[in-house]
Amino acid sequence: MHVQVPDKATEEHDQQKFDHDVEQKGKVVLEWLAGAGIIAALLMSVVALVKSGEKGGNETAAVITQTVTASSPAAVAPAVAAPEVVSLKVIGGFKLGPDKKKHDAFTKTDFAVKVGQALTLKIDNTDDVNHSITAPVPGVNITVKPGVHTYSLVVKQAGKFQWFCIIPCDTEANGWAMQNAGYMSGYITAT
């Protein structure tokens, strides 16, 4: 019986071939694992975004980070802008028109808003009837009741929109004030 004994050169060649195969296959496995990890991270991000969208409706969440170093005199929380409040009145027979007669009017008729952000209107309707701020194109329809009340004006698209009072008023002038900006009509500019 004859047993073949590999020589030293053959053993070294076989070991090098084995090491090379392990190195190549190891790289493939590591590349595959890295790719799988990236895909898993992307999927988790998508799921988190979908879940946060379900909780907050169509709103977009904003994340604010602040770095405080040891040399900072004090840790101060980021400033949050308070919602803007616009105060105005509705007054019957208030504003002189080109016909030299006093007409019903809002004391403020032009409103600047940020798209999707509420503008708070504190309105003192001194008249004894309802009035409105109605802009059909952006879908605004606020009924302004007699007395002091707070309303929220939200526009979901950019543009300049005319609004008007749809409740008959300024009856002595056949509703003239309802059709003229600066009286019972004006503009909402959303940016």
C-alpha positions as a Markdown table, in Angstrom:
| # | Residue | x | y | z |
|---|---|---|---|---|
| 1 | Met | 0.0 | 0.0 | 0.0 |
| 2 | His | 1.3 | 3.3 | -1.0 |
| 3 | Val | 0.4 | 6.5 | 1.0 |
| 4 | Gln | 1.1 | 9.8 | -0.7 |
| 5 | Val | 2.4 | 12.4 | 1.6 |
| 6 | Pro | 1.9 | 16.0 | 0.4 |
| 7 | Asp | 5.1 | 18.0 | 0.2 |
| 8 | Lys | 5.5 | 21.3 | 2.0 |
| 9 | Ala | 4.9 | 23.4 | -1.2 |
| 10 | Thr | 1.6 | 21.6 | -1.8 |
| 11 | Glu | 0.5 | 22.3 | 1.7 |
| 12 | Glu | 1.4 | 25.9 | 1.5 |
| 13 | His | -0.5 | 26.3 | -1.8 |
| 14 | Asp | -3.5 | 24.5 | -0.4 |
| 15 | Gln | -3.5 | 26.8 | 2.7 |
| 16 | Gln | -3.2 | 29.9 | 0.5 |
| 17 | Lys | -6.1 | 28.7 | -1.6 |
| 18 | Phe | -8.2 | 28.0 | 1.5 |
| 19 | Asp | -7.4 | 31.4 | 3.0 |
| 20 | His | -8.2 | 33.2 | -0.3 |
| 21 | Asp | -11.5 | 31.4 | -0.6 |
| 22 | Val | -12.4 | 32.3 | 3.0 |
| 23 | Glu | -11.5 | 35.9 | 2.5 |
| 24 | Gln | -13.6 | 36.2 | -0.7 |
| 25 | Lys | -16.6 | 34.4 | 0.7 |
| 26 | Gly | -16.3 | 36.4 | 4.0 |
| 27 | Lys | -16.4 | 39.7 | 2.0 |
| 28 | Val | -19.5 | 38.5 | 0.1 |
| 29 | Val | -21.2 | 37.6 | 3.4 |
| 30 | Leu | -20.2 | 40.9 | 5.1 |
| 31 | Glu | -21.4 | 42.9 | 2.0 |
| 32 | Trp | -24.7 | 41.0 | 2.1 |
| 33 | Leu | -25.1 | 41.7 | 5.8 |
| 34 | Ala | -24.3 | 45.4 | 5.4 |
| 35 | Gly | -26.9 | 45.6 | 2.6 |
| 36 | Ala | -29.5 | 43.8 | 4.7 |
| 37 | Gly | -28.8 | 46.2 | 7.6 |
| 38 | Ile | -29.3 | 49.3 | 5.3 |
| 39 | Ile | -32.5 | 47.9 | 4.0 |
| 40 | Ala | -33.8 | 47.1 | 7.5 |
| 41 | Ala | -32.9 | 50.7 | 8.6 |
| 42 | Leu | -34.7 | 52.2 | 5.7 |
| 43 | Leu | -37.8 | 50.0 | 6.4 |
| 44 | Met | -37.8 | 51.0 | 10.1 |
| 45 | Ser | -37.6 | 54.7 | 9.0 |
| 46 | Val | -40.5 | 54.3 | 6.7 |
| 47 | Val | -42.6 | 52.6 | 9.3 |
| 48 | Ala | -41.7 | 55.3 | 11.9 |
| 49 | Leu | -42.7 | 58.1 | 9.4 |
| 50 | Val | -46.0 | 56.3 | 8.6 |
| 51 | Lys | -46.8 | 55.9 | 12.3 |
| 52 | Ser | -46.0 | 59.5 | 13.1 |
| 53 | Gly | -48.2 | 60.6 | 10.2 |
| 54 | Glu | -51.1 | 58.5 | 11.6 |
| 55 | Lys | -50.7 | 60.2 | 15.0 |
| 56 | Gly | -50.3 | 63.8 | 13.7 |
| 57 | Gly | -52.6 | 63.9 | 10.7 |
| 58 | Asn | -51.0 | 65.7 | 7.8 |
| 59 | Glu | -48.8 | 67.8 | 9.9 |
| 60 | Thr | -45.0 | 67.6 | 9.6 |
| 61 | Ala | -43.0 | 67.1 | 12.7 |
| 62 | Ala | -40.0 | 69.3 | 13.3 |
| 63 | Val | -37.1 | 68.2 | 15.5 |
| 64 | Ile | -35.1 | 70.9 | 17.2 |
| 65 | Thr | -31.7 | 70.0 | 18.7 |
| 66 | Gln | -29.6 | 72.2 | 20.9 |
| 67 | Thr | -26.0 | 71.7 | 21.8 |
| 68 | Val | -24.9 | 73.0 | 25.2 |
| 69 | Thr | -21.2 | 73.1 | 25.9 |
| 70 | Ala | -19.5 | 73.5 | 29.3 |
| 71 | Ser | -18.6 | 77.1 | 28.4 |
| 72 | Ser | -22.3 | 78.0 | 27.9 |
| 73 | Pro | -23.4 | 80.4 | 30.7 |
| 74 | Ala | -26.8 | 78.6 | 31.0 |
| 75 | Ala | -28.8 | 76.0 | 29.1 |
| 76 | Val | -31.6 | 77.9 | 27.5 |
| 77 | Ala | -34.5 | 76.2 | 25.8 |
| 78 | Pro | -35.1 | 77.1 | 22.1 |
| 79 | Ala | -37.5 | 80.0 | 21.7 |
| 80 | Val | -40.9 | 79.0 | 20.4 |
| 81 | Ala | -42.9 | 81.7 | 18.6 |
| 82 | Ala | -46.2 | 82.4 | 20.2 |
| 83 | Pro | -49.2 | 82.2 | 17.9 |
| 84 | Glu | -50.0 | 85.6 | 16.3 |
| 85 | Val | -53.2 | 87.2 | 17.5 |
| 86 | Val | -54.9 | 89.9 | 15.4 |
| 87 | Ser | -57.5 | 92.0 | 17.2 |
| 88 | Leu | -60.2 | 93.8 | 15.3 |
| 89 | Lys | -63.8 | 95.0 | 15.4 |
| 90 | Val | -66.9 | 94.8 | 13.2 |
| 91 | Ile | -68.8 | 98.1 | 13.5 |
| 92 | Gly | -72.1 | 98.9 | 11.8 |
| 93 | Gly | -72.3 | 102.3 | 10.1 |
| 94 | Phe | -68.7 | 103.0 | 10.9 |
| 95 | Lys | -66.6 | 103.9 | 7.8 |
| 96 | Leu | -67.3 | 106.7 | 5.5 |
| 97 | Gly | -67.6 | 105.6 | 1.8 |
| 98 | Pro | -67.1 | 107.5 | -1.5 |
| 99 | Asp | -70.9 | 108.2 | -1.4 |
| 100 | Lys | -70.3 | 110.2 | 1.8 |
| 101 | Lys | -72.4 | 107.7 | 3.9 |
| 102 | Lys | -71.1 | 105.6 | 6.8 |
| 103 | His | -71.0 | 101.9 | 6.0 |
| 104 | Asp | -70.6 | 98.7 | 8.0 |
| 105 | Ala | -66.9 | 97.7 | 8.2 |
| 106 | Phe | -64.3 | 95.5 | 9.8 |
| 107 | Thr | -61.5 | 97.6 | 11.3 |
| 108 | Lys | -58.9 | 95.3 | 9.7 |
| 109 | Thr | -59.6 | 93.7 | 6.3 |
| 110 | Asp | -56.3 | 92.3 | 5.1 |
| 111 | Phe | -54.7 | 89.3 | 6.7 |
| 112 | Ala | -51.3 | 87.8 | 6.1 |
| 113 | Val | -51.0 | 84.1 | 7.1 |
| 114 | Lys | -48.5 | 81.3 | 6.7 |
| 115 | Val | -49.8 | 78.3 | 4.7 |
| 116 | Gly | -51.1 | 75.7 | 7.1 |
| 117 | Gln | -50.5 | 77.8 | 10.3 |
| 118 | Ala | -53.4 | 79.2 | 12.3 |
| 119 | Leu | -53.8 | 82.9 | 12.6 |
| 120 | Thr | -55.8 | 83.7 | 15.7 |
| 121 | Leu | -58.4 | 86.5 | 15.2 |
| 122 | Lys | -59.9 | 88.1 | 18.3 |
| 123 | Ile | -63.0 | 89.9 | 16.9 |
| 124 | Asp | -65.3 | 92.3 | 18.7 |
| 125 | Asn | -68.5 | 92.3 | 16.7 |
| 126 | Thr | -70.2 | 95.4 | 18.1 |
| 127 | Asp | -73.1 | 94.9 | 15.7 |
| 128 | Asp | -76.2 | 93.0 | 16.9 |
| 129 | Val | -76.1 | 90.5 | 14.0 |
| 130 | Asn | -73.7 | 87.9 | 12.7 |
| 131 | His | -71.2 | 88.7 | 10.0 |
| 132 | Ser | -68.7 | 86.5 | 8.2 |
| 133 | Ile | -65.2 | 86.2 | 6.7 |
| 134 | Thr | -65.8 | 84.0 | 3.7 |
| 135 | Ala | -63.2 | 83.1 | 1.0 |
| 136 | Pro | -64.5 | 80.3 | -1.2 |
| 137 | Val | -61.3 | 79.5 | -3.0 |
| 138 | Pro | -59.2 | 78.6 | 0.0 |
| 139 | Gly | -62.2 | 77.2 | 1.9 |
| 140 | Val | -62.4 | 79.9 | 4.6 |
| 141 | Asn | -65.8 | 80.5 | 6.2 |
| 142 | Ile | -65.9 | 82.1 | 9.7 |
| 143 | Thr | -69.2 | 83.2 | 11.2 |
| 144 | Val | -68.5 | 86.2 | 13.4 |
| 145 | Lys | -71.1 | 86.4 | 16.2 |
| 146 | Pro | -72.0 | 89.5 | 18.2 |
| 147 | Gly | -69.6 | 90.1 | 21.1 |
| 148 | Val | -65.9 | 89.3 | 21.6 |
| 149 | His | -64.9 | 85.9 | 20.3 |
| 150 | Thr | -61.7 | 84.2 | 19.1 |
| 151 | Tyr | -61.5 | 82.5 | 15.7 |
| 152 | Ser | -58.8 | 80.6 | 13.9 |
| 153 | Leu | -58.0 | 81.4 | 10.3 |
| 154 | Val | -56.1 | 78.6 | 8.4 |
| 155 | Val | -55.3 | 78.6 | 4.7 |
| 156 | Lys | -53.9 | 75.4 | 3.2 |
| 157 | Gln | -52.6 | 76.9 | -0.1 |
| 158 | Ala | -50.5 | 79.8 | -1.1 |
| 159 | Gly | -52.0 | 82.8 | -2.8 |
| 160 | Lys | -54.0 | 86.0 | -2.4 |
| 161 | Phe | -57.7 | 85.5 | -1.9 |
| 162 | Gln | -60.5 | 87.9 | -1.6 |
| 163 | Trp | -62.9 | 87.4 | 1.3 |
| 164 | Phe | -66.3 | 89.0 | 1.9 |
| 165 | Cys | -69.2 | 88.9 | 4.3 |
| 166 | Ile | -71.9 | 86.6 | 2.9 |
| 167 | Ile | -74.5 | 87.6 | 5.6 |
| 168 | Pro | -76.6 | 90.5 | 4.2 |
| 169 | Cys | -75.4 | 93.7 | 5.8 |
| 170 | Asp | -75.0 | 97.4 | 5.0 |
| 171 | Thr | -78.7 | 97.3 | 4.0 |
| 172 | Glu | -79.2 | 101.1 | 3.7 |
| 173 | Ala | -76.6 | 101.0 | 0.9 |
| 174 | Asn | -77.9 | 97.8 | -0.7 |
| 175 | Gly | -74.9 | 95.7 | 0.6 |
| 176 | Trp | -72.3 | 98.1 | -1.0 |
| 177 | Ala | -69.8 | 97.4 | 1.8 |
| 178 | Met | -70.0 | 93.6 | 1.2 |
| 179 | Gln | -68.5 | 94.1 | -2.3 |
| 180 | Asn | -65.8 | 96.6 | -1.5 |
| 181 | Ala | -62.4 | 95.9 | 0.0 |
| 182 | Gly | -61.7 | 97.8 | 3.2 |
| 183 | Tyr | -65.3 | 97.6 | 4.4 |
| 184 | Met | -67.0 | 94.1 | 4.7 |
| 185 | Ser | -64.5 | 92.6 | 2.3 |
| 186 | Gly | -60.7 | 92.3 | 2.0 |
| 187 | Tyr | -57.8 | 90.0 | 1.2 |
| 188 | Ile | -56.1 | 87.0 | 2.8 |
| 189 | Thr | -52.5 | 86.6 | 1.6 |
| 190 | Ala | -51.0 | 83.1 | 2.3 |
| 191 | Thr | -47.3 | 82.5 | 1.9 |
